[in-house]
């Protein structure tokens, strides 16, 4: 095949393991042969809408076979896949669609309302998924399309996907991952997690997140395993699916694993099929690791970021209690170093930098932001301060960036502050992350009001509802007469903490 990218995977799997189940969603199962056929038909349908190499195609919807089919169809054409966060508001989605210049938007009918509210300069062609079977939507287009082979030349250096990360200056940036980035990341996962051809993977996190997509789904399909898709997080459904399908591994953020361990069903659920569990997105409490190991489960911890594809560091199960709190050692095909005070630019503590064939090509349309994030010799600056011990294990000790993580979701204060400042009562504000037992961290806003315009806490929080995704909205507001500042006039967030 001339297509050496992700788009060829369903076809390659169909010729070697056509009758194996690729995807499970509810009571429906899709073989690799069927996945290849449907992806090819969708690619023809997209081509008839004018989609070609380099064009951006966006997807808005929960975990479903249509997500996977759309991704492979887009990649069959040499186009670029843009998965959108279903938790975002119309204003946030409109910005991302404008920013990437998507020519087509496929969306689940459950998001009809937010799609109607979109305001995009060059409106994309829309295709609905679900709803009225007689409408000219997703399934109708597939039935009418050809299943003839499409073999566009696609190389490892070609862009595969744009994944938006929350913006440190109030606007998100689109990280461009190439086909090669994703393939090398999958190889790292296959090595570190030891994925097998009979793997049954529970995809419990949303696929618009890079960890669910690149650390979970794609490595499973590459090996010819079975991916069981959850449309949304639910503890009882998770237990049911593990028992019913004999799930062998899953990824989740610590909040999800904590939900399971707190459930009344925890002690009685049949988890004997599970070989590995991988947690990422936030640090994992020692007590949570112990709870899983007491059940005889292999609990691994990982560290990464969207711009790195995302995997960078991992703590294997046998070291998870020995290296409590560590982020891990580098993945097999990745290297890290610390930009610290050492004579060669390194040291035992400093900003963590990553070099890997998984590191992004850059931010979409943002050469200045790319230059600021990636060194001339290709190391990505994480913004996280880390230290390394004598055994080569890295631990994250702080952040150069002011981002905090709430329930596995990155939240950047600047974006929240920008929205808060739109309220007529807010003179100035600062947002920080504060500890929370359930979510790890949640937002707290410090606000100085205009003297002639009073406002209450609930008024300000309600003002953000609809402007920001719910997880970005602070849980509390503290009113202050003034915000502490550094000698250079910047807000002193350390004193706020």
C-alpha positions as CSV (number, residue, x, y, z in Angstrom):
1,X,0.0,0.0,0.0
2,X,1.1,3.6,-0.6
3,X,-0.7,4.6,2.5
4,X,1.8,4.0,5.3
5,X,-0.3,5.9,7.9
6,X,-3.1,5.2,10.3
7,X,-5.7,5.1,7.6
8,X,-4.3,1.7,6.3
9,X,-4.6,0.0,9.7
10,X,-8.2,-1.2,9.3
11,X,-7.4,-2.6,5.8
12,X,-4.2,-4.3,7.0
13,X,-6.0,-5.8,9.9
14,X,-8.9,-6.9,7.7
15,X,-6.5,-8.9,5.4
16,X,-4.9,-10.7,8.4
17,X,-7.6,-11.0,11.0
18,X,-10.9,-10.2,9.2
19,X,-13.2,-12.1,11.5
20,X,-11.8,-10.9,14.8
21,X,-13.9,-8.4,16.7
22,X,-12.4,-4.9,16.6
23,X,-15.0,-2.8,18.4
24,X,-17.8,-3.5,20.9
25,X,-20.4,-0.8,21.7
26,X,-23.4,-1.9,23.7
27,X,-24.8,-5.0,22.1
28,X,-23.1,-4.3,18.8
29,X,-19.8,-5.8,17.6
30,X,-17.8,-4.8,14.6
31,X,-15.2,-7.1,13.0
32,X,-12.0,-5.8,11.4
33,X,-13.4,-6.6,8.0
34,X,-16.6,-4.6,8.7
35,X,-14.5,-1.7,10.2
36,X,-12.4,-1.6,7.0
37,X,-15.4,-1.6,4.7
38,X,-17.3,1.1,6.6
39,X,-14.2,3.3,6.9
40,X,-13.6,3.0,3.2
41,X,-17.3,3.8,2.4
42,X,-17.1,6.9,4.6
43,X,-13.8,7.9,3.0
44,X,-15.6,7.9,-0.4
45,X,-18.5,9.9,1.1
46,X,-16.1,12.5,2.5
47,X,-14.2,12.7,-0.8
48,X,-17.6,13.4,-2.5
49,X,-17.9,16.4,-0.1
50,X,-14.6,17.7,-1.4
51,X,-12.3,16.3,1.3
52,X,-8.8,15.6,0.2
53,X,-5.2,15.4,1.5
54,X,-4.5,18.0,4.2
55,X,-8.1,19.0,4.7
56,X,-9.3,19.0,8.3
57,X,-12.4,17.0,9.3
58,X,-13.8,17.4,12.8
59,X,-15.8,15.0,15.0
60,X,-18.1,15.8,17.9
61,X,-19.6,12.9,19.8
62,X,-19.1,10.3,22.5
63,X,-17.1,7.1,22.2
64,X,-18.7,5.1,19.4
65,X,-17.7,3.1,16.3
66,X,-18.4,6.1,14.2
67,X,-15.6,8.0,15.9
68,X,-13.1,5.2,14.9
69,X,-14.6,4.9,11.4
70,X,-14.4,8.6,10.9
71,X,-10.7,8.7,12.0
72,X,-9.7,5.9,9.7
73,X,-11.7,7.3,6.8
74,X,-10.1,10.8,7.2
75,X,-6.7,9.1,7.3
76,X,-7.4,7.0,4.2
77,X,-7.8,10.3,2.3
78,X,-4.6,11.8,3.8
79,X,-6.7,14.4,5.6
80,X,-6.4,15.5,9.2
81,X,-8.7,14.3,12.0
82,X,-9.8,16.9,14.6
83,X,-11.6,15.2,17.6
84,X,-13.6,17.8,19.6
85,X,-14.2,17.8,23.3
86,X,-17.9,17.2,23.9
87,X,-17.8,19.1,27.2
88,X,-17.0,22.4,25.5
89,X,-19.4,25.3,24.9
90,X,-20.5,26.5,21.5
91,X,-18.1,29.5,21.8
92,X,-15.1,27.2,22.6
93,X,-16.0,24.8,19.8
94,X,-16.5,27.7,17.3
95,X,-13.0,28.9,18.1
96,X,-11.4,25.5,17.4
97,X,-13.3,25.0,14.2
98,X,-12.3,28.4,13.0
99,X,-8.7,27.9,14.1
100,X,-8.2,24.6,12.3
101,X,-10.4,25.5,9.3
102,X,-12.4,22.3,9.4
103,X,-14.3,21.8,6.1
104,X,-16.5,19.0,7.5
105,X,-18.0,18.4,10.9
106,X,-19.5,15.0,11.8
107,X,-21.5,15.2,15.0
108,X,-23.8,13.0,17.1
109,X,-27.4,14.3,17.1
110,X,-27.2,14.5,20.9
111,X,-25.1,17.6,20.3
112,X,-27.7,19.3,18.0
113,X,-28.2,22.2,20.3
114,X,-24.6,23.2,20.6
115,X,-24.0,22.8,16.9
116,X,-26.9,25.1,16.2
117,X,-25.2,27.7,18.4
118,X,-21.9,27.5,16.5
119,X,-20.6,30.7,14.9
120,X,-17.9,29.8,12.4
121,X,-16.5,32.1,9.8
122,X,-16.3,29.4,7.1
123,X,-19.1,27.0,8.2
124,X,-18.1,23.4,7.7
125,X,-20.4,20.9,5.9
126,X,-22.2,19.0,8.7
127,X,-23.1,15.3,8.8
128,X,-25.3,14.0,11.6
129,X,-24.8,10.7,13.3
130,X,-27.9,9.0,14.7
131,X,-31.4,10.4,14.7
132,X,-33.9,10.0,11.9
133,X,-32.7,7.0,9.7
134,X,-34.4,8.6,6.7
135,X,-32.3,11.7,6.9
136,X,-29.3,12.2,4.7
137,X,-26.9,11.5,7.6
138,X,-24.0,9.3,8.4
139,X,-25.6,5.8,7.7
140,X,-27.3,7.0,4.6
141,X,-24.1,8.4,3.2
142,X,-22.3,5.1,4.0
143,X,-24.9,3.0,2.3
144,X,-24.7,5.1,-0.9
145,X,-20.9,5.1,-1.1
146,X,-18.5,2.8,-2.8
147,X,-16.4,0.2,-1.0
148,X,-13.6,0.3,-3.6
149,X,-10.1,0.5,-2.2
150,X,-8.7,4.0,-1.6
151,X,-4.9,4.1,-1.4
152,X,-3.7,7.7,-1.1
153,X,0.0,8.1,-0.5
154,X,0.4,9.0,3.2
155,X,3.8,9.1,4.9
156,X,4.9,9.1,8.5
157,X,5.7,12.8,8.4
158,X,2.2,13.8,7.2
159,X,-0.1,15.4,9.8
160,X,-2.7,12.9,11.2
161,X,-4.6,14.8,13.9
162,X,-5.0,18.1,15.6
163,X,-5.6,17.8,19.3
164,X,-6.5,21.0,21.2
165,X,-4.9,21.8,24.5
166,X,-6.1,24.5,26.9
167,X,-4.4,27.8,26.3
168,X,-2.0,29.4,28.7
169,X,-2.9,32.8,27.3
170,X,-6.7,32.3,27.2
171,X,-6.9,30.4,23.9
172,X,-6.3,26.7,23.2
173,X,-3.6,25.6,20.7
174,X,-3.9,22.7,18.3
175,X,-1.1,20.2,18.7
176,X,-0.4,18.6,15.4
177,X,0.6,14.9,15.7
178,X,1.9,13.2,12.6
179,X,1.2,9.6,11.6
180,X,4.8,8.8,12.7
181,X,4.2,10.4,16.1
182,X,1.2,8.2,16.8
183,X,2.9,5.0,15.4
184,X,6.0,5.5,17.6
185,X,3.7,6.2,20.6
186,X,1.8,2.9,19.9
187,X,5.1,1.1,19.8
188,X,6.1,2.5,23.2
189,X,2.7,1.3,24.6
190,X,3.1,-2.2,23.1
191,X,6.5,-2.5,24.7
192,X,5.7,-1.0,28.1
193,X,2.2,-2.5,28.6
194,X,2.9,-5.7,26.7
195,X,-0.3,-5.5,24.7
196,X,-1.3,-8.9,23.1
197,X,-3.4,-10.0,20.2
198,X,-6.1,-11.3,22.5
199,X,-6.3,-8.0,24.5
200,X,-9.8,-6.9,25.6
201,X,-9.4,-3.2,26.3
202,X,-12.0,-1.1,28.1
203,X,-12.0,2.4,26.6
204,X,-13.5,4.2,29.5
205,X,-12.1,7.7,29.0
206,X,-13.3,9.9,26.2
207,X,-11.6,9.3,22.9
208,X,-11.2,13.1,22.2
209,X,-8.5,12.9,24.9
210,X,-5.1,11.8,23.6
211,X,-4.5,9.1,26.3
212,X,-7.7,7.2,25.5
213,X,-7.0,7.5,21.8
214,X,-3.3,7.0,21.5
215,X,-2.5,5.0,24.7
216,X,-5.5,2.8,24.7
217,X,-7.6,2.4,21.5
218,X,-4.9,2.5,18.8
219,X,-2.4,0.2,20.3
220,X,-5.2,-2.3,20.8
221,X,-6.3,-2.2,17.2
222,X,-2.7,-2.3,16.0
223,X,-2.3,-5.7,17.8
224,X,-5.7,-6.9,16.6
225,X,-7.3,-6.9,20.0
226,X,-10.8,-5.9,21.0
227,X,-11.8,-2.4,22.2
228,X,-14.9,-2.2,24.3
229,X,-16.2,1.4,24.1
230,X,-17.9,3.2,27.0
231,X,-20.0,6.2,25.9
232,X,-19.6,7.9,29.3
233,X,-18.1,7.2,32.7
234,X,-20.3,5.1,35.0
235,X,-19.0,2.9,37.8
236,X,-21.7,0.2,37.6
237,X,-21.3,0.0,33.8
238,X,-17.6,-0.3,34.2
239,X,-17.9,-3.3,36.5
240,X,-20.6,-4.8,34.2
241,X,-18.4,-4.5,31.1
242,X,-15.3,-5.9,32.8
243,X,-17.2,-9.0,33.9
244,X,-19.2,-9.4,30.7
245,X,-16.4,-9.1,28.2
246,X,-13.5,-10.3,30.4
247,X,-11.6,-7.0,30.1
248,X,-7.9,-7.4,30.3
249,X,-6.7,-3.8,30.6
250,X,-7.9,-0.2,30.8
251,X,-6.7,3.4,31.2
252,X,-8.2,5.9,33.5
253,X,-7.5,9.1,35.5
254,X,-7.0,8.6,39.2
255,X,-10.5,9.9,39.9
256,X,-12.1,7.0,37.9
257,X,-10.0,4.4,39.7
258,X,-10.9,6.0,43.1
259,X,-14.6,5.8,42.1
260,X,-14.3,2.1,41.5
261,X,-12.4,1.5,44.8
262,X,-15.1,3.4,46.8
263,X,-18.0,1.6,45.2
264,X,-19.9,-1.0,47.3
265,X,-19.4,-3.5,44.5
266,X,-15.6,-3.2,44.7
267,X,-15.0,-6.2,47.0
268,X,-17.4,-8.5,45.1
269,X,-16.8,-7.6,41.5
270,X,-15.1,-10.2,39.3
271,X,-11.9,-8.5,38.2
272,X,-9.9,-11.7,37.6
273,X,-9.6,-11.1,33.9
274,X,-7.7,-7.8,34.3
275,X,-3.9,-8.0,33.5
276,X,-3.0,-4.3,33.7
277,X,-4.4,-0.9,34.7
278,X,-2.8,2.4,33.6
279,X,-3.4,5.7,35.4
280,X,-2.4,9.1,34.2
281,X,-3.5,12.7,34.2
282,X,-2.6,13.4,37.9
283,X,-0.6,11.9,40.7
284,X,-2.0,8.7,42.2
285,X,-2.4,8.5,46.0
286,X,-0.5,5.7,47.7
287,X,-3.6,4.4,49.3
288,X,-5.3,4.0,45.9
289,X,-2.3,2.0,44.6
290,X,-2.5,-0.2,47.7
291,X,-6.2,-0.8,47.3
292,X,-5.7,-2.2,43.8
293,X,-2.6,-4.2,44.7
294,X,-4.6,-5.8,47.5
295,X,-6.9,-7.1,44.8
296,X,-4.0,-8.6,43.0
297,X,-4.2,-6.0,40.1
298,X,-1.2,-4.6,38.2
299,X,-1.4,-0.9,38.7
300,X,0.9,1.2,36.4
301,X,1.3,5.0,36.5
302,X,2.2,7.2,33.5
303,X,3.1,10.7,32.7
304,X,2.8,12.5,29.5
305,X,1.3,15.4,27.6
306,X,-0.6,15.9,24.4
307,X,2.4,17.5,22.6
308,X,4.5,14.3,23.3
309,X,2.0,12.0,21.7
310,X,1.4,11.6,24.8
311,X,3.5,9.0,26.6
312,X,6.8,10.0,28.2
313,X,7.4,8.4,31.6
314,X,6.0,5.2,33.2
315,X,6.2,3.4,36.5
316,X,5.6,-0.3,36.1
317,X,3.5,-2.3,38.5
318,X,6.4,-3.9,40.3
319,X,7.8,-0.5,41.1
320,X,4.6,1.4,41.9
321,X,5.0,1.0,45.7
322,X,8.8,1.3,45.7
323,X,8.7,4.6,43.8
324,X,5.7,6.1,45.4
325,X,4.8,9.4,43.8
326,X,7.2,9.1,40.9
327,X,6.3,9.9,37.4
328,X,8.6,7.1,36.1
329,X,11.4,6.3,33.7
330,X,11.3,7.2,30.0
331,X,9.3,5.1,27.6
332,X,11.5,2.8,25.4
333,X,11.8,5.1,22.4
334,X,11.7,8.3,24.4
335,X,14.4,10.3,26.2
336,X,14.1,13.0,28.9
337,X,16.4,15.5,30.5
338,X,16.2,18.3,33.0
339,X,16.9,21.9,32.1
340,X,18.6,22.8,35.4
341,X,21.7,24.3,36.9
342,X,24.1,21.5,35.9
343,X,27.2,22.3,33.7
344,X,25.6,20.7,30.7
345,X,22.2,22.3,31.2
346,X,21.0,19.4,33.3
347,X,20.9,18.6,37.0
348,X,19.0,16.7,39.6
349,X,16.1,19.2,39.4
350,X,14.8,21.4,36.6
351,X,12.2,21.7,33.8
352,X,11.5,18.3,32.3
353,X,12.3,18.2,28.5
354,X,11.3,15.3,26.2
355,X,13.0,14.1,23.0
356,X,11.1,11.4,21.1
357,X,9.8,10.5,17.7
358,X,6.4,11.0,19.4
359,X,6.9,14.7,19.9
360,X,4.4,16.8,17.9
361,X,5.2,18.6,14.6
362,X,4.1,21.9,16.2
363,X,1.0,23.9,17.0
364,X,-1.4,24.5,14.1
365,X,-0.8,27.9,12.6
366,X,1.3,29.0,15.6
367,X,5.0,29.1,14.6
368,X,5.9,31.4,17.5
369,X,4.2,29.2,20.1
370,X,5.9,26.2,18.5
371,X,9.3,27.8,18.7
372,X,8.6,28.6,22.4
373,X,7.6,25.1,23.2
374,X,10.2,23.1,21.2
375,X,13.9,23.6,21.2
376,X,16.0,23.9,18.0
377,X,17.1,20.3,18.5
378,X,13.6,19.0,19.0
379,X,13.1,18.7,22.8
380,X,9.7,19.7,24.0
381,X,9.5,21.9,27.1
382,X,6.9,20.5,29.4
383,X,6.7,23.4,31.8
384,X,6.8,20.9,34.7
385,X,9.6,21.0,37.2
386,X,11.0,17.5,38.0
387,X,13.7,15.8,39.9
388,X,15.5,12.5,39.2
389,X,16.7,10.0,41.8
390,X,19.8,7.8,41.7
391,X,17.7,5.0,40.0
392,X,16.7,7.2,37.1
393,X,13.1,7.7,38.2
394,X,11.7,11.2,37.6
395,X,9.2,12.9,39.9
396,X,7.2,16.0,39.2
397,X,7.7,18.6,41.9
398,X,6.0,21.7,40.6
399,X,4.9,23.6,37.5
400,X,6.4,26.4,35.6
401,X,3.0,26.8,34.0
402,X,0.1,27.7,36.2
403,X,-2.0,24.8,34.9
404,X,-3.9,22.6,37.3
405,X,-5.6,19.2,36.7
406,X,-9.2,18.7,37.7
407,X,-10.5,15.1,37.3
408,X,-7.9,14.4,34.7
409,X,-8.7,17.6,32.7
410,X,-6.1,20.3,32.2
411,X,-7.3,23.8,33.3
412,X,-5.3,26.9,32.6
413,X,-6.1,29.8,34.9
414,X,-5.5,32.4,32.1
415,X,-8.5,31.0,30.1
416,X,-10.8,31.1,33.2
417,X,-9.6,34.6,34.1
418,X,-10.2,35.9,30.6
419,X,-13.9,34.7,30.9
420,X,-14.3,36.1,34.4
421,X,-13.1,39.6,33.4
422,X,-16.0,39.8,31.0
423,X,-18.3,40.3,34.0
424,X,-18.9,44.0,34.6
425,X,-18.3,43.6,38.3
426,X,-14.9,42.1,38.0
427,X,-12.0,44.6,38.1
428,X,-9.3,41.9,38.3
429,X,-9.0,38.3,39.2
430,X,-6.7,35.3,39.6
431,X,-7.5,31.6,39.5
432,X,-5.5,28.8,41.2
433,X,-6.0,25.1,41.7
434,X,-6.7,24.0,45.3
435,X,-6.8,20.4,46.6
436,X,-10.0,18.4,46.4
437,X,-10.6,14.9,47.6
438,X,-12.7,13.8,44.6
439,X,-11.2,15.7,41.7
440,X,-7.6,16.1,42.8
441,X,-7.7,19.8,42.2
442,X,-10.5,22.4,41.6
443,X,-10.4,26.1,40.8
444,X,-10.6,28.9,43.3
445,X,-11.0,32.4,42.0
446,X,-9.7,35.5,43.8
447,X,-11.7,38.5,42.7
448,X,-11.4,42.3,43.2
449,X,-14.7,43.9,42.4
450,X,-15.4,47.3,40.9
451,X,-16.4,49.6,43.7
452,X,-19.6,50.6,42.0
453,X,-20.7,47.1,41.0
454,X,-21.2,44.5,43.7
455,X,-21.6,40.8,42.9
456,X,-22.0,37.6,44.8
457,X,-20.1,34.3,44.4
458,X,-23.0,32.4,42.8
459,X,-23.6,35.3,40.3
460,X,-20.0,35.1,39.0
461,X,-20.1,31.3,38.8
462,X,-23.4,31.3,37.0
463,X,-21.9,33.9,34.6
464,X,-19.2,31.4,33.6
465,X,-21.8,28.6,32.9
466,X,-22.1,28.4,29.2
467,X,-18.9,30.3,28.6
468,X,-16.6,27.6,29.8
469,X,-16.8,23.9,30.1
470,X,-18.1,22.9,33.6
471,X,-14.8,21.4,34.7
472,X,-13.1,24.8,34.1
473,X,-15.5,26.8,36.3
474,X,-14.0,27.4,39.8
475,X,-15.8,25.8,42.7
476,X,-15.3,28.8,45.0
477,X,-14.7,32.6,44.8
478,X,-12.9,34.6,47.4
479,X,-13.3,38.4,47.3
480,X,-10.2,40.5,48.1
481,X,-9.5,44.2,48.3
482,X,-6.3,43.7,46.3
483,X,-4.3,40.9,44.7
484,X,-0.8,40.3,46.0
485,X,1.9,41.1,43.4
486,X,5.6,40.4,42.8
487,X,8.2,43.1,42.5
488,X,7.6,43.1,38.7
489,X,3.9,43.7,39.1
490,X,2.8,40.2,38.3
491,X,0.1,38.5,40.5
492,X,1.9,36.5,43.2
493,X,0.1,33.2,43.0
494,X,2.3,31.6,45.6
495,X,0.9,34.0,48.2
496,X,-2.7,33.2,47.0
497,X,-2.0,29.5,47.6
